[in-house]
């Protein structure tokens, strides 16, 4: 089976584009940490449309339970560091 159209690469993001999606100061700081410490495609795929809110445990919101579970388990170490860096 052949692919009908070529695979398109995800566009690279700039910090200015990331900053524009932030809804609050904590959201901006956590996104900045993740943007700086994760590969661009990973950030774009999992965090660009994710919002972060203040809280002891480092809460975030995302559409869909699968995405929430995947992000929580796969990126828990990075999320812990991101939320600690914002304090």
C-alpha positions, 0 to 999 in steps of 0.5 A: 500500500502506498501513501497518496500524499507525502508526509508533512513535517510539523512546523517549527514554533518560535517562543513568540508563538508559544507565548501567545497561547499562554492564558496566565503567568503560570501557563507561560512559565511552564510552557517556557520550560517545556518549550526549552527542554523538549524536542520541538515536535514533542512540544507541538504535539502534546503541549502547545494546546495544553493549558497549565493552572496553579496548584500544588500538584501542577494541574493542567487541562487538555481535551480527552482522557487519553491525552491527559493520561499519556501526558501524565505518565510519559512526561511526569518528570518534565512536568514536575520540573516545569512546575517547580521551575515556575515557583 
